[in-house]
Each structure stands twice: as C-alpha cells, then as structure tokens.
C-alpha cells in the first residue's frame, strides 16, 4: 500500500491523469509476456515528457521506492515486471514521432512510439526502418532499445542497436542525459549510447530515440521450402550462407509449429512436413534475381521436398504474417507457453534441432520450435501447464540441459529477448563470476541506490 502523502505529492506534481493507484488497475501492470511471473506495483506513472519522468524519479528516490520502466509489456524475460513493487513508469503515452529528417535519413521519436507506426510513417516518405520484432504491432521503440530487439530481417539488416544514433534518458539521480546525435561518425568520449542499448532499464529510463533510416529495397523474392527432415533444413541454411547469399529473412518452423500455425491461420501449410523455411531475398533487381536463383538451386540440391515462390507481394506478405503468428498459434494449445531464446553458430543448427528432439523425448514434453534460422536464433517453446509442478520441473530441466550444450557450442543464452528475471542464472553460466562482477560495478556507478529496475539481470545473494 502506497503512503498517502507520496500519492498526494505525485498527483500534485504530475496531475491526477498521470497517476494510477487503484488496486484493480495496478494488477494488469504486474505482468509482461513472460509466463508464470507477476508482481503488483504500488503506483503507476504515465508521463508525457522527459521532465515528468525526472519528477517521478525524484519523488521515488526521495521515498526509496523501486522504479520499473515499462512500455507495452511484450517482453519475454520479465524485464518490465516490478519484482519489488514500488513505482512503474509506463512510457506508452510518450508516443509522438517528433521528426522525420529526410536530409539526414533519421527519425526522432518519443520512447512510447509503436515500432510498426514508425515503420509505416517513414515508408510513406520512401524510407525504411528495418528492425521488425515479432511484437512490432504493439512493442515500443524504447522497449526495443532496452532489449536490443531483433526480428525477421535481422540476418541482413541487423538489430535495433545497428540503427540507434542518439538517446535521451533520465538517470536514477534525475539527471537528463543526451548521448549520440545525427552525425554518422562520433567517437567523442565513452560510448554511453551503446552501453544503454540492451541494458534492460537497469541504468536509465529512455525518453527519446533518434534512429537511422535507409532507402527501401527495390525488389524482393520470397520462397517457402518444405522438408521431410528438419536436419536438411538446417543444412540448407548453412549452405545458403556459405554460398555468400545473405537473405533479408530466413525463418524456420518445425512440424509442431507448422500444425499450430495452420490451425490458427488456415493458409494451406502441409501438416506432414518436418520443417519449413521462409526465405526472402531483397535489394537491386539484378542482385535479387541472381540470389533467388542461387537459393532455389541450393534448396533443390539439399533435397527440399517442395519449393514454392510467392507469386506477388500480397502472397509474400501473408507468408511473413503467418510466421509472425507462430507464438500466438502455439500459445492457443496449452495454458502455459514457455518460450526461450537459444542462439548458436549457424553451423550448429542441425545439431541443435537434433538435441531439442532428444530432450523433448527425454523429458516427455510437447515442444514447438521456430525462429530466425539465418541468425542461429531459435525459440524452442514448451507447451505446458504451470499448475502441474512435475511438468514445470521437467520443462526447466529441459532448458537447463539445452543451454548447457548451447554454451558448450559457443552459443548464447539470449539472442534478442534479454535476461530480465528468467535467465539470470543462465547469464552467470555464460559470462562467469568475473563478467557478472564487472556488470554489477557498472550498475552501481549509474544507480548507487539500486532503485532502478532491481532484481533484473544479476543473481542476488541468497537467490
């Protein structure tokens, strides 16, 4: 229960419309998209400016309230869950596109701008913002920055980090910091911008973002390839990359995911196939023609059961949309959906699929796997019921064994979803005690009182 004096101060300084304190309203702000995690905040603030964020943080600091920044709550590792209660600062109302600068090829936006809204706004001016996380219809730019979100186009175009040019943020002591700018080259001082990207709200609260834009591709070709054996699909990915062809998109779905997606969208996916690859090449028409020919040749050489080419842009868009529904389709099957983010060198894709299949049988689970095959970034998803303690124990043992081998292969515990609450122990395994200690010292230097997004990324003593 929030002290009435603190509540009165917040309302006086920020206005009643910016402060939410009713219990039933607070309840829904205790979740993100990570299953099994919920912690209710004591108060939620909806600022509309950087200055209001500063005021809210000052009041929280004076009253020793933990602060949790939040966007749309689409995160998949618990990063925006207020684990210690306190104050949630939700940035969704800071949703203005401030400027699209066609001369410098940049866009400047408030933190709460929805990713797809920015994409559409710059597309109207003949420009292209490539990052496209699966949650792009609802996720916010600041959330993308805090998690360094990827997406279907990450193979060719990179991730959010590759497009952030400048950030405005509020530090835990209330200082307003601007870092970066529209200059293409800037090596003045420490790279604060790069440190803040992917920091999961533990170092500062992002309030404004300037991103780089590029010209859109002139042409594209979309393939859908089916396979009788998922290891052949993995081999196809490796051979395409080895042939020095870098598609803009190279996505994979296993049989379980194919069937769930087909149940959901009913577009005629063949249920009997072990896997499919969705591949898109784009760029200059001459290059697209050459790369498309190479992709089709390799798919046939490795033994794809079927290879289809989208007949037009509308069909290509529908195929990509079907892939984006993979998580939603799987989530319809069971009460709980545990989604992970294992990422391996591309050469190890076939071995990773074989391991997932082996562990699925070992722990007697239902698992659907999809992901960004071209990045080696897979999302093995356990369909389970969090009310079944034995099943949940088996699910966590499945992931423990999977990540142990992923790390042994030189992979990482997160390609795009972040660490948050869910993967603190896995991060400690990956970077070791020395790495964790350095990160904790950086956190301490930014946030000596430990009030900003506490309980995230690091395993605390006694956990």
LOPA-780838 format. One record per residue (C-alpha): residue number from 1; residue in three letters; chain; x, y, z. Coordinates in Angstrom, 1 decimal, decimal comma. Layout:
N
FIMI  resi  resn  chain       x       y       z
FIMI   NUM   ALA      A       X       Y       Z
...
//
This chain:
463
FIMI  resi  resn  chain       x       y       z
FIMI     1   UNK      A     0,0     0,0     0,0
FIMI     2   UNK      A     1,4     3,3    -1,1
FIMI     3   UNK      A     1,7     6,0     1,6
FIMI     4   UNK      A    -1,0     8,7     1,0
FIMI     5   UNK      A     1,5    11,5     1,3
FIMI     6   UNK      A     3,5    10,1    -1,5
FIMI     7   UNK      A     0,4     9,6    -3,6
FIMI     8   UNK      A    -0,7    13,2    -3,0
FIMI     9   UNK      A     2,7    14,5    -3,9
FIMI    10   UNK      A     2,7    12,6    -7,2
FIMI    11   UNK      A    -0,8    13,9    -8,1
FIMI    12   UNK      A     0,2    17,4    -7,2
FIMI    13   UNK      A     3,4    17,4    -9,2
FIMI    14   UNK      A     2,2    15,3   -12,2
FIMI    15   UNK      A    -1,6    15,7   -12,4
FIMI    16   UNK      A    -4,2    13,1   -11,5
FIMI    17   UNK      A    -4,4    11,8   -15,0
FIMI    18   UNK      A    -0,8    10,7   -14,9
FIMI    19   UNK      A    -1,1     8,6   -11,7
FIMI    20   UNK      A    -2,7     5,2   -11,3
FIMI    21   UNK      A    -3,1     3,7    -7,8
FIMI    22   UNK      A    -6,4     1,7    -7,8
FIMI    23   UNK      A    -5,7    -2,0    -7,0
FIMI    24   UNK      A    -7,6    -3,4    -9,9
FIMI    25   UNK      A    -5,8    -1,1   -12,4
FIMI    26   UNK      A    -2,4    -1,9   -10,8
FIMI    27   UNK      A    -2,9    -5,7   -11,2
FIMI    28   UNK      A    -2,5    -5,7   -15,0
FIMI    29   UNK      A     0,7    -3,7   -14,8
FIMI    30   UNK      A     2,4    -6,6   -12,9
FIMI    31   UNK      A     2,7    -8,8   -15,9
FIMI    32   UNK      A     4,7    -8,8   -19,1
FIMI    33   UNK      A     4,6   -11,6   -21,7
FIMI    34   UNK      A     6,7   -14,0   -19,6
FIMI    35   UNK      A     4,6   -16,8   -18,2
FIMI    36   UNK      A     4,5   -17,5   -14,5
FIMI    37   UNK      A     5,8   -14,1   -13,3
FIMI    38   UNK      A     3,7   -11,5   -11,6
FIMI    39   UNK      A     4,4    -8,7    -9,1
FIMI    40   UNK      A     2,0    -5,9    -8,5
FIMI    41   UNK      A     3,3    -2,3    -8,3
FIMI    42   UNK      A     2,2     0,2    -5,7
FIMI    43   UNK      A     1,7     3,0    -8,2
FIMI    44   UNK      A     2,0     3,5   -11,9
FIMI    45   UNK      A     3,0     6,8   -13,6
FIMI    46   UNK      A     2,2     7,7   -17,2
FIMI    47   UNK      A     4,5    10,6   -18,1
FIMI    48   UNK      A     4,2    12,6   -21,3
FIMI    49   UNK      A     7,6    14,3   -21,2
FIMI    50   UNK      A    11,2    13,8   -20,1
FIMI    51   UNK      A    10,6    16,4   -17,4
FIMI    52   UNK      A     7,7    14,4   -15,9
FIMI    53   UNK      A    10,0    11,3   -15,8
FIMI    54   UNK      A    12,5    13,3   -13,9
FIMI    55   UNK      A     9,9    14,5   -11,4
FIMI    56   UNK      A     8,6    10,9   -10,9
FIMI    57   UNK      A    12,1     9,5   -10,4
FIMI    58   UNK      A    13,0    12,3    -7,9
FIMI    59   UNK      A     9,9    11,5    -5,8
FIMI    60   UNK      A    10,6     7,8    -6,0
FIMI    61   UNK      A    14,2     8,3    -4,9
FIMI    62   UNK      A    13,3    10,6    -2,0
FIMI    63   UNK      A    10,9     7,9    -0,7
FIMI    64   UNK      A    13,1     4,9    -1,5
FIMI    65   UNK      A    10,6     3,4    -4,0
FIMI    66   UNK      A    11,9     0,9    -6,5
FIMI    67   UNK      A    11,3     2,1   -10,1
FIMI    68   UNK      A    10,5    -0,2   -13,0
FIMI    69   UNK      A    10,3     1,3   -16,6
FIMI    70   UNK      A     7,7    -0,2   -18,9
FIMI    71   UNK      A     6,4     0,0   -22,4
FIMI    72   UNK      A     3,8    -2,3   -23,8
FIMI    73   UNK      A     4,8    -5,3   -21,7
FIMI    74   UNK      A     5,7    -7,6   -24,6
FIMI    75   UNK      A     9,0    -8,7   -23,1
FIMI    76   UNK      A     9,7   -12,4   -22,8
FIMI    77   UNK      A    12,2   -12,4   -19,9
FIMI    78   UNK      A    10,4   -10,5   -17,1
FIMI    79   UNK      A    12,3    -7,3   -17,6
FIMI    80   UNK      A     9,4    -4,9   -17,0
FIMI    81   UNK      A     7,9    -6,8   -14,0
FIMI    82   UNK      A     8,1    -4,7   -10,8
FIMI    83   UNK      A     9,6    -7,5    -8,8
FIMI    84   UNK      A     9,9    -5,4    -5,6
FIMI    85   UNK      A     6,7    -3,4    -6,1
FIMI    86   UNK      A     7,2     0,3    -5,9
FIMI    87   UNK      A     6,7     2,6    -8,9
FIMI    88   UNK      A     6,2     1,6   -12,5
FIMI    89   UNK      A     6,9     4,4   -15,0
FIMI    90   UNK      A     5,0     3,5   -18,2
FIMI    91   UNK      A     6,0     5,4   -21,3
FIMI    92   UNK      A     3,2     4,5   -23,6
FIMI    93   UNK      A     1,7     8,0   -23,6
FIMI    94   UNK      A     5,0     9,4   -24,9
FIMI    95   UNK      A     4,1     8,3   -28,4
FIMI    96   UNK      A     5,0    11,2   -30,7
FIMI    97   UNK      A     7,2    10,9   -33,8
FIMI    98   UNK      A     9,0    14,2   -33,3
FIMI    99   UNK      A    10,8    14,4   -36,7
FIMI   100   UNK      A    11,5    12,5   -39,8
FIMI   101   UNK      A    14,6    14,1   -41,2
FIMI   102   UNK      A    14,8    13,2   -44,9
FIMI   103   UNK      A    18,0    15,1   -45,4
FIMI   104   UNK      A    20,0    13,2   -42,7
FIMI   105   UNK      A    17,9    10,0   -43,0
FIMI   106   UNK      A    16,9     9,9   -39,4
FIMI   107   UNK      A    13,7     9,8   -37,3
FIMI   108   UNK      A    13,4    11,1   -33,8
FIMI   109   UNK      A    10,7     9,7   -31,6
FIMI   110   UNK      A     9,5     9,6   -28,0
FIMI   111   UNK      A    10,0     6,4   -26,1
FIMI   112   UNK      A     6,5     5,1   -26,5
FIMI   113   UNK      A     6,1     5,2   -30,3
FIMI   114   UNK      A     5,0     1,8   -31,5
FIMI   115   UNK      A     7,5     0,1   -33,8
FIMI   116   UNK      A     5,2    -0,6   -36,7
FIMI   117   UNK      A     3,8     3,0   -36,5
FIMI   118   UNK      A     7,4     4,3   -37,1
FIMI   119   UNK      A     7,9     1,8   -40,0
FIMI   120   UNK      A     4,7     3,0   -41,7
FIMI   121   UNK      A     5,4     6,7   -41,1
FIMI   122   UNK      A     8,8     6,5   -42,7
FIMI   123   UNK      A     7,6     4,2   -45,5
FIMI   124   UNK      A     5,2     7,0   -46,6
FIMI   125   UNK      A     8,2     9,1   -47,3
FIMI   126   UNK      A    10,0     6,4   -49,2
FIMI   127   UNK      A    12,3     5,4   -46,4
FIMI   128   UNK      A    12,9     2,1   -44,5
FIMI   129   UNK      A    13,3     1,3   -40,8
FIMI   130   UNK      A    14,4    -2,4   -40,9
FIMI   131   UNK      A    14,1    -3,7   -37,2
FIMI   132   UNK      A    10,9    -5,8   -37,1
FIMI   133   UNK      A    10,4    -7,7   -33,8
FIMI   134   UNK      A     7,6   -10,2   -33,8
FIMI   135   UNK      A     5,7    -7,9   -31,5
FIMI   136   UNK      A     6,1    -4,9   -33,8
FIMI   137   UNK      A     2,4    -4,1   -33,8
FIMI   138   UNK      A     2,4    -3,2   -30,1
FIMI   139   UNK      A     6,1    -3,1   -28,9
FIMI   140   UNK      A     7,6     0,4   -28,3
FIMI   141   UNK      A    10,8     1,8   -29,5
FIMI   142   UNK      A    12,3     2,3   -26,0
FIMI   143   UNK      A    11,4    -1,3   -25,2
FIMI   144   UNK      A    13,2    -2,4   -28,4
FIMI   145   UNK      A    16,2    -0,4   -27,4
FIMI   146   UNK      A    16,2    -1,7   -23,8
FIMI   147   UNK      A    16,1    -5,3   -25,1
FIMI   148   UNK      A    18,1    -4,7   -28,3
FIMI   149   UNK      A    15,3    -6,4   -30,2
FIMI   150   UNK      A    15,9    -8,3   -33,4
FIMI   151   UNK      A    13,3    -9,6   -35,8
FIMI   152   UNK      A    12,8   -11,4   -39,1
FIMI   153   UNK      A    15,0    -9,1   -41,1
FIMI   154   UNK      A    17,9    -9,3   -38,6
FIMI   155   UNK      A    20,0   -11,6   -40,8
FIMI   156   UNK      A    20,7    -9,0   -43,4
FIMI   157   UNK      A    19,8    -5,7   -41,8
FIMI   158   UNK      A    20,9    -6,2   -38,2
FIMI   159   UNK      A    19,1    -5,5   -34,9
FIMI   160   UNK      A    17,9    -2,4   -33,1
FIMI   161   UNK      A    21,4    -1,5   -31,9
FIMI   162   UNK      A    22,5    -1,0   -35,5
FIMI   163   UNK      A    20,0     1,8   -36,1
FIMI   164   UNK      A    20,1     3,8   -32,8
FIMI   165   UNK      A    22,0     7,1   -33,4
FIMI   166   UNK      A    21,1     9,1   -30,3
FIMI   167   UNK      A    19,3     8,6   -27,0
FIMI   168   UNK      A    17,8    11,0   -24,4
FIMI   169   UNK      A    17,4     9,4   -21,0
FIMI   170   UNK      A    16,9    10,1   -17,3
FIMI   171   UNK      A    19,5     8,7   -14,9
FIMI   172   UNK      A    18,5     7,3   -11,5
FIMI   173   UNK      A    19,6    10,6    -9,8
FIMI   174   UNK      A    17,2    12,6   -12,1
FIMI   175   UNK      A    19,9    13,9   -14,4
FIMI   176   UNK      A    18,8    14,2   -18,1
FIMI   177   UNK      A    21,5    12,7   -20,3
FIMI   178   UNK      A    21,7    13,1   -24,1
FIMI   179   UNK      A    24,2    10,8   -26,0
FIMI   180   UNK      A    24,9    10,4   -29,7
FIMI   181   UNK      A    23,4    12,6   -32,4
FIMI   182   UNK      A    22,8    12,7   -36,2
FIMI   183   UNK      A    26,5    12,7   -37,1
FIMI   184   UNK      A    27,3     9,4   -38,9
FIMI   185   UNK      A    30,7     9,3   -37,1
FIMI   186   UNK      A    31,1    10,2   -33,5
FIMI   187   UNK      A    33,8     8,8   -31,2
FIMI   188   UNK      A    33,8    11,6   -28,6
FIMI   189   UNK      A    34,1    10,1   -25,1
FIMI   190   UNK      A    32,6     6,9   -23,7
FIMI   191   UNK      A    30,0     5,2   -25,9
FIMI   192   UNK      A    27,1     5,7   -23,4
FIMI   193   UNK      A    24,6     5,1   -26,2
FIMI   194   UNK      A    25,9     1,6   -26,8
FIMI   195   UNK      A    26,1     0,8   -23,1
FIMI   196   UNK      A    22,4     1,8   -22,6
FIMI   197   UNK      A    21,2    -0,3   -25,5
FIMI   198   UNK      A    20,3    -3,7   -24,2
FIMI   199   UNK      A    20,6    -2,6   -20,5
FIMI   200   UNK      A    17,0    -3,6   -19,8
FIMI   201   UNK      A    16,1    -0,5   -17,9
FIMI   202   UNK      A    18,7    -1,0   -15,2
FIMI   203   UNK      A    20,9     2,0   -15,9
FIMI   204   UNK      A    18,5     4,7   -17,1
FIMI   205   UNK      A    15,0     5,4   -18,5
FIMI   206   UNK      A    15,0     6,1   -22,2
FIMI   207   UNK      A    12,7     9,0   -23,1
FIMI   208   UNK      A    13,7     9,9   -26,7
FIMI   209   UNK      A    15,4     8,0   -29,5
FIMI   210   UNK      A    16,9     9,0   -32,9
FIMI   211   UNK      A    17,2     6,2   -35,4
FIMI   212   UNK      A    18,9     5,8   -38,7
FIMI   213   UNK      A    16,8     5,2   -41,8
FIMI   214   UNK      A    17,8     3,7   -45,1
FIMI   215   UNK      A    16,4     3,5   -48,7
FIMI   216   UNK      A    14,0     0,6   -49,1
FIMI   217   UNK      A    14,9    -2,4   -51,2
FIMI   218   UNK      A    13,8    -2,0   -54,8
FIMI   219   UNK      A    12,8    -5,7   -55,3
FIMI   220   UNK      A    12,3    -8,9   -53,3
FIMI   221   UNK      A    11,6   -12,6   -53,9
FIMI   222   UNK      A    10,0   -14,9   -51,3
FIMI   223   UNK      A    10,4   -18,6   -51,0
FIMI   224   UNK      A     8,6   -21,2   -48,9
FIMI   225   UNK      A    10,5   -24,5   -48,8
FIMI   226   UNK      A     9,3   -27,7   -47,1
FIMI   227   UNK      A    11,4   -30,5   -45,7
FIMI   228   UNK      A    10,9   -34,2   -44,7
FIMI   229   UNK      A    13,7   -33,9   -42,3
FIMI   230   UNK      A    14,5   -30,9   -40,1
FIMI   231   UNK      A    18,2   -31,5   -40,3
FIMI   232   UNK      A    18,1   -31,0   -44,1
FIMI   233   UNK      A    16,5   -27,6   -43,4
FIMI   234   UNK      A    19,4   -26,8   -41,1
FIMI   235   UNK      A    21,9   -27,9   -43,8
FIMI   236   UNK      A    20,1   -25,6   -46,3
FIMI   237   UNK      A    20,6   -22,6   -44,1
FIMI   238   UNK      A    24,4   -23,3   -43,7
FIMI   239   UNK      A    24,8   -23,9   -47,5
FIMI   240   UNK      A    23,0   -20,7   -48,4
FIMI   241   UNK      A    25,2   -18,6   -46,1
FIMI   242   UNK      A    28,3   -20,4   -47,3
FIMI   243   UNK      A    27,4   -19,5   -50,9
FIMI   244   UNK      A    27,7   -15,9   -49,7
FIMI   245   UNK      A    24,0   -15,2   -50,1
FIMI   246   UNK      A    22,6   -13,2   -47,3
FIMI   247   UNK      A    18,8   -13,2   -47,4
FIMI   248   UNK      A    16,9   -10,5   -45,6
FIMI   249   UNK      A    14,8   -13,2   -43,9
FIMI   250   UNK      A    15,4   -16,9   -43,3
FIMI   251   UNK      A    12,9   -18,3   -40,8
FIMI   252   UNK      A    12,2   -21,8   -39,7
FIMI   253   UNK      A     9,3   -23,7   -38,2
FIMI   254   UNK      A     9,2   -27,3   -37,1
FIMI   255   UNK      A     6,3   -29,8   -37,5
FIMI   256   UNK      A     4,6   -28,9   -34,3
FIMI   257   UNK      A     4,7   -25,2   -35,1
FIMI   258   UNK      A     3,5   -25,7   -38,7
FIMI   259   UNK      A     0,4   -27,6   -37,4
FIMI   260   UNK      A    -0,3   -25,0   -34,7
FIMI   261   UNK      A     0,0   -22,1   -37,3
FIMI   262   UNK      A    -2,1   -23,9   -39,8
FIMI   263   UNK      A    -4,8   -24,5   -37,1
FIMI   264   UNK      A    -4,7   -20,8   -36,5
FIMI   265   UNK      A    -4,5   -19,1   -39,9
FIMI   266   UNK      A    -5,5   -21,9   -42,3
FIMI   267   UNK      A    -3,4   -20,9   -45,3
FIMI   268   UNK      A    -2,7   -24,5   -46,5
FIMI   269   UNK      A     0,6   -25,4   -44,8
FIMI   270   UNK      A     1,3   -29,1   -45,3
FIMI   271   UNK      A     0,9   -30,8   -41,9
FIMI   272   UNK      A     3,0   -33,8   -42,7
FIMI   273   UNK      A     6,2   -31,9   -43,3
FIMI   274   UNK      A     9,0   -31,9   -40,6
FIMI   275   UNK      A    10,0   -28,3   -41,2
FIMI   276   UNK      A     9,7   -25,3   -43,4
FIMI   277   UNK      A    11,9   -22,4   -44,3
FIMI   278   UNK      A    10,6   -18,9   -45,2
FIMI   279   UNK      A    13,3   -17,2   -47,2
FIMI   280   UNK      A    13,3   -13,7   -48,6
FIMI   281   UNK      A    16,0   -12,0   -50,7
FIMI   282   UNK      A    15,8    -8,3   -51,5
FIMI   283   UNK      A    17,7    -5,4   -53,0
FIMI   284   UNK      A    18,6    -4,3   -56,5
FIMI   285   UNK      A    16,5    -6,3   -59,1
FIMI   286   UNK      A    19,6    -7,7   -60,7
FIMI   287   UNK      A    21,0    -8,9   -57,4
FIMI   288   UNK      A    17,7   -10,3   -56,3
FIMI   289   UNK      A    17,4   -12,3   -59,5
FIMI   290   UNK      A    20,9   -13,7   -59,0
FIMI   291   UNK      A    20,4   -14,5   -55,3
FIMI   292   UNK      A    17,0   -16,0   -55,9
FIMI   293   UNK      A    18,4   -18,4   -58,5
FIMI   294   UNK      A    21,2   -19,4   -56,0
FIMI   295   UNK      A    18,7   -20,0   -53,2
FIMI   296   UNK      A    16,4   -22,1   -55,4
FIMI   297   UNK      A    19,3   -24,2   -56,6
FIMI   298   UNK      A    20,6   -24,9   -53,1
FIMI   299   UNK      A    17,2   -25,8   -51,8
FIMI   300   UNK      A    16,9   -28,4   -54,6
FIMI   301   UNK      A    20,4   -29,7   -54,1
FIMI   302   UNK      A    19,9   -30,4   -50,4
FIMI   303   UNK      A    16,7   -32,2   -51,1
FIMI   304   UNK      A    13,9   -29,9   -50,1
FIMI   305   UNK      A    10,6   -31,8   -50,5
FIMI   306   UNK      A     8,9   -28,7   -52,1
FIMI   307   UNK      A     9,9   -25,2   -53,1
FIMI   308   UNK      A     7,4   -22,5   -53,7
FIMI   309   UNK      A     7,9   -18,9   -54,9
FIMI   310   UNK      A     5,4   -16,3   -53,8
FIMI   311   UNK      A     3,6   -15,1   -56,9
FIMI   312   UNK      A     3,2   -11,5   -55,7
FIMI   313   UNK      A     3,8    -9,1   -52,9
FIMI   314   UNK      A     0,4    -9,9   -51,3
FIMI   315   UNK      A     1,2   -13,6   -51,0
FIMI   316   UNK      A     4,7   -12,8   -49,7
FIMI   317   UNK      A     3,2   -10,6   -47,0
FIMI   318   UNK      A     0,7   -13,3   -46,0
FIMI   319   UNK      A     3,5   -15,8   -45,6
FIMI   320   UNK      A     5,6   -13,5   -43,4
FIMI   321   UNK      A     2,4   -12,7   -41,4
FIMI   322   UNK      A     1,9   -16,4   -40,8
FIMI   323   UNK      A     5,4   -16,8   -39,4
FIMI   324   UNK      A     4,7   -13,8   -37,1
FIMI   325   UNK      A     1,7   -15,7   -35,6
FIMI   326   UNK      A     3,9   -18,7   -34,5
FIMI   327   UNK      A     4,0   -17,8   -30,8
FIMI   328   UNK      A     0,3   -16,9   -30,7
FIMI   329   UNK      A    -0,6   -20,1   -32,5
FIMI   330   UNK      A     1,5   -22,2   -30,1
FIMI   331   UNK      A     0,0   -20,3   -27,1
FIMI   332   UNK      A    -3,5   -21,4   -28,0
FIMI   333   UNK      A    -2,6   -25,1   -27,5
FIMI   334   UNK      A    -1,9   -25,1   -23,7
FIMI   335   UNK      A    -2,4   -23,0   -20,6
FIMI   336   UNK      A     1,3   -22,1   -20,4
FIMI   337   UNK      A     3,8   -21,3   -23,1
FIMI   338   UNK      A     7,5   -21,3   -22,1
FIMI   339   UNK      A     9,5   -19,6   -24,8
FIMI   340   UNK      A    13,2   -19,5   -24,8
FIMI   341   UNK      A    15,9   -17,8   -26,9
FIMI   342   UNK      A    18,8   -20,2   -27,5
FIMI   343   UNK      A    21,2   -18,9   -30,2
FIMI   344   UNK      A    24,0   -21,0   -31,7
FIMI   345   UNK      A    26,6   -20,5   -34,5
FIMI   346   UNK      A    24,7   -21,2   -37,8
FIMI   347   UNK      A    26,9   -24,2   -38,5
FIMI   348   UNK      A    25,4   -25,9   -35,4
FIMI   349   UNK      A    21,7   -25,6   -36,4
FIMI   350   UNK      A    21,2   -29,2   -37,4
FIMI   351   UNK      A    22,8   -30,4   -34,2
FIMI   352   UNK      A    20,6   -28,0   -32,1
FIMI   353   UNK      A    17,4   -29,4   -33,7
FIMI   354   UNK      A    18,6   -32,9   -33,0
FIMI   355   UNK      A    19,3   -32,0   -29,4
FIMI   356   UNK      A    15,9   -30,4   -29,0
FIMI   357   UNK      A    14,2   -33,5   -30,3
FIMI   358   UNK      A    16,3   -35,7   -28,0
FIMI   359   UNK      A    15,5   -33,6   -24,9
FIMI   360   UNK      A    11,8   -33,4   -25,8
FIMI   361   UNK      A    11,6   -37,2   -25,7
FIMI   362   UNK      A    13,8   -37,4   -22,6
FIMI   363   UNK      A    11,6   -35,1   -20,5
FIMI   364   UNK      A     8,3   -36,2   -22,1
FIMI   365   UNK      A     7,3   -32,7   -23,2
FIMI   366   UNK      A     5,4   -31,1   -26,1
FIMI   367   UNK      A     7,8   -28,6   -27,8
FIMI   368   UNK      A     7,4   -26,4   -30,9
FIMI   369   UNK      A    10,5   -24,8   -32,3
FIMI   370   UNK      A    10,6   -21,8   -34,6
FIMI   371   UNK      A    13,0   -18,9   -35,0
FIMI   372   UNK      A    15,4   -16,9   -37,1
FIMI   373   UNK      A    17,4   -19,7   -38,7
FIMI   374   UNK      A    19,7   -17,4   -40,6
FIMI   375   UNK      A    20,9   -16,0   -37,2
FIMI   376   UNK      A    21,1   -19,3   -35,5
FIMI   377   UNK      A    18,4   -17,8   -33,1
FIMI   378   UNK      A    15,9   -20,5   -32,1
FIMI   379   UNK      A    12,8   -20,3   -29,9
FIMI   380   UNK      A    12,1   -23,8   -28,5
FIMI   381   UNK      A     8,7   -23,4   -26,9
FIMI   382   UNK      A     7,4   -25,8   -24,3
FIMI   383   UNK      A     3,6   -26,2   -24,2
FIMI   384   UNK      A     2,7   -26,9   -20,6
FIMI   385   UNK      A     0,6   -26,0   -17,6
FIMI   386   UNK      A     2,1   -24,0   -14,8
FIMI   387   UNK      A    -0,3   -25,7   -12,4
FIMI   388   UNK      A     1,4   -29,0   -13,0
FIMI   389   UNK      A     4,5   -28,9   -10,8
FIMI   390   UNK      A     6,1   -32,0   -12,2
FIMI   391   UNK      A     5,7   -30,9   -15,8
FIMI   392   UNK      A     7,2   -27,4   -15,0
FIMI   393   UNK      A    10,1   -29,1   -13,3
FIMI   394   UNK      A    10,7   -31,2   -16,4
FIMI   395   UNK      A    10,4   -28,1   -18,6
FIMI   396   UNK      A    13,0   -26,2   -16,6
FIMI   397   UNK      A    15,3   -29,3   -16,7
FIMI   398   UNK      A    14,8   -29,4   -20,5
FIMI   399   UNK      A    16,1   -25,8   -20,8
FIMI   400   UNK      A    18,9   -26,3   -18,3
FIMI   401   UNK      A    20,3   -29,2   -20,4
FIMI   402   UNK      A    19,7   -27,3   -23,7
FIMI   403   UNK      A    21,6   -24,2   -22,5
FIMI   404   UNK      A    24,4   -26,2   -21,1
FIMI   405   UNK      A    25,1   -27,6   -24,6
FIMI   406   UNK      A    24,3   -24,3   -26,4
FIMI   407   UNK      A    27,1   -22,6   -24,3
FIMI   408   UNK      A    29,4   -25,5   -25,0
FIMI   409   UNK      A    28,9   -24,9   -28,7
FIMI   410   UNK      A    29,8   -21,2   -28,3
FIMI   411   UNK      A    26,2   -20,0   -28,3
FIMI   412   UNK      A    24,5   -17,5   -26,1
FIMI   413   UNK      A    21,5   -17,7   -23,7
FIMI   414   UNK      A    19,8   -14,8   -25,4
FIMI   415   UNK      A    19,9   -13,6   -29,0
FIMI   416   UNK      A    17,1   -10,9   -28,6
FIMI   417   UNK      A    14,9   -11,4   -25,6
FIMI   418   UNK      A    17,2   -10,3   -22,8
FIMI   419   UNK      A    18,0   -11,7   -19,4
FIMI   420   UNK      A    15,4   -10,0   -17,1
FIMI   421   UNK      A    14,3   -12,3   -14,2
FIMI   422   UNK      A    14,0   -15,5   -16,2
FIMI   423   UNK      A    17,6   -16,0   -17,3
FIMI   424   UNK      A    19,8   -14,6   -14,6
FIMI   425   UNK      A    21,3   -18,0   -13,7
FIMI   426   UNK      A    22,0   -18,7   -17,4
FIMI   427   UNK      A    23,8   -15,4   -17,9
FIMI   428   UNK      A    26,0   -16,2   -14,9
FIMI   429   UNK      A    26,9   -19,5   -16,6
FIMI   430   UNK      A    27,8   -17,8   -19,8
FIMI   431   UNK      A    29,9   -14,9   -18,7
FIMI   432   UNK      A    31,2   -16,3   -15,4
FIMI   433   UNK      A    31,6   -14,5   -12,0
FIMI   434   UNK      A    34,2   -12,0   -13,4
FIMI   435   UNK      A    31,8   -10,9   -16,1
FIMI   436   UNK      A    28,9   -10,6   -13,6
FIMI   437   UNK      A    31,1    -8,6   -11,2
FIMI   438   UNK      A    32,0    -6,0   -13,9
FIMI   439   UNK      A    28,4    -5,6   -14,9
FIMI   440   UNK      A    27,4    -5,1   -11,3
FIMI   441   UNK      A    30,1    -2,4   -10,9
FIMI   442   UNK      A    28,7    -0,6   -14,0
FIMI   443   UNK      A    25,2    -0,8   -12,5
FIMI   444   UNK      A    26,5     0,5    -9,2
FIMI   445   UNK      A    28,1     3,5   -10,9
FIMI   446   UNK      A    24,8     4,5   -12,6
FIMI   447   UNK      A    22,5     3,5    -9,8
FIMI   448   UNK      A    24,3     3,6    -6,4
FIMI   449   UNK      A    20,9     3,3    -4,5
FIMI   450   UNK      A    19,9     0,3    -6,6
FIMI   451   UNK      A    16,4     1,7    -7,2
FIMI   452   UNK      A    16,1     1,3   -11,0
FIMI   453   UNK      A    14,7    -2,0   -12,2
FIMI   454   UNK      A    16,1    -4,0    -9,2
FIMI   455   UNK      A    16,2    -7,8    -9,3
FIMI   456   UNK      A    17,0    -8,0   -13,0
FIMI   457   UNK      A    20,0    -9,5   -14,9
FIMI   458   UNK      A    22,0   -10,4   -11,8
FIMI   459   UNK      A    21,6   -13,3    -9,4
FIMI   460   UNK      A    21,5   -11,6    -5,9
FIMI   461   UNK      A    23,0   -13,1    -2,8
FIMI   462   UNK      A    20,6   -15,7    -1,3
FIMI   463   UNK      A    18,7   -16,3    -4,6
//
